[in-house]
Amino acid sequence: MSDFSLSSLEAIVAERATASPENSWTAKLVAHGQAKAAKKLGEEAVETVIAAISNDRANLVAESADLLYHLMVVLKIADVPLQDVMSELERRTSQSGLQEKASR
């Protein structure tokens, strides 16, 4: 089993964000700013939904990977560490999803 994790992806995105935009898709997204990166994240989210609705397992896996990658880029640009997101998920799992939703 691989040791690759979302934390691994976060580190790779951080490293590639500092590369030349001519050599790195990540750097190119970062250079174009949050609006471009967020738009790409939205496109990947839609493609993930379509794959899920189509019961296309292979495409769902591929699109989910794209979605997670683009989310990491958006978080990087916003200077939001993955740990902040994980802490929020941990906080939310201390109660049922219905209770958590009602508290918003």
C-alpha positions in Angstrom: 0.0 0.0 0.0 1.2 3.5 -0.9 2.0 6.1 1.7 0.7 8.8 -0.6 -1.9 11.0 1.1 -3.6 14.4 0.7 -0.8 15.7 2.8 1.6 14.4 0.2 -0.4 16.1 -2.5 -0.4 19.4 -0.5 3.4 19.3 -0.3 3.7 18.6 -4.1 1.3 21.5 -4.9 3.3 23.8 -2.6 6.6 22.8 -4.3 5.3 23.1 -7.8 3.5 26.4 -7.1 7.0 28.0 -7.0 8.1 26.6 -10.3 8.0 28.5 -13.6 4.5 28.7 -15.1 6.0 27.6 -18.4 7.1 24.3 -16.8 4.3 23.5 -14.3 0.5 23.4 -14.6 0.3 24.1 -10.9 2.5 27.2 -11.2 0.4 28.4 -14.2 -2.8 28.1 -12.2 -1.3 29.9 -9.2 0.0 32.7 -11.5 -3.4 33.2 -13.0 -4.9 33.6 -9.5 -7.7 32.4 -7.4 -10.5 33.1 -9.9 -9.0 30.9 -12.6 -8.1 28.1 -10.1 -11.6 28.2 -8.6 -13.2 28.1 -12.0 -11.1 25.0 -12.8 -12.1 23.5 -9.5 -15.8 24.0 -10.4 -15.3 22.4 -13.8 -13.8 19.4 -12.2 -16.6 19.2 -9.6 -19.2 19.1 -12.4 -17.2 16.4 -14.3 -17.0 14.4 -11.1 -20.8 14.6 -10.6 -21.4 13.6 -14.2 -19.1 10.6 -13.8 -21.0 9.6 -10.6 -24.4 9.9 -12.2 -23.2 7.9 -15.2 -22.0 5.1 -12.9 -18.7 5.4 -14.7 -16.3 4.1 -12.0 -13.0 4.6 -13.9 -14.0 8.1 -14.9 -15.2 8.8 -11.3 -11.8 7.9 -10.0 -10.0 10.0 -12.5 -12.3 13.0 -12.1 -12.1 12.7 -8.3 -8.3 12.9 -8.5 -8.6 16.0 -10.7 -11.1 17.5 -8.2 -8.8 16.9 -5.2 -5.8 18.2 -7.0 -7.6 21.4 -8.0 -9.0 21.8 -4.5 -5.4 21.7 -3.1 -4.4 24.4 -5.6 -7.3 26.6 -4.5 -6.4 26.1 -0.8 -2.7 26.9 -1.6 -3.6 30.2 -3.3 -5.9 31.1 -0.3 -3.1 30.1 2.1 -5.4 27.6 3.8 -3.5 24.6 5.1 -5.0 21.2 4.6 -4.8 20.7 8.4 -7.4 23.5 8.8 -9.8 21.6 6.6 -9.1 18.3 8.4 -9.7 20.0 11.8 -13.0 21.2 10.6 -14.0 17.8 9.4 -12.9 16.3 12.7 -15.0 18.9 14.5 -18.0 18.1 12.4 -17.7 14.3 13.0 -18.1 14.8 16.7 -21.9 15.0 16.1 -24.3 13.6 13.5 -24.4 15.2 10.1 -28.0 16.2 10.7 -27.1 17.9 14.0 -24.1 19.7 12.4 -26.3 20.9 9.5 -29.0 22.2 11.8 -26.4 24.2 13.7 -25.3 26.2 10.7 
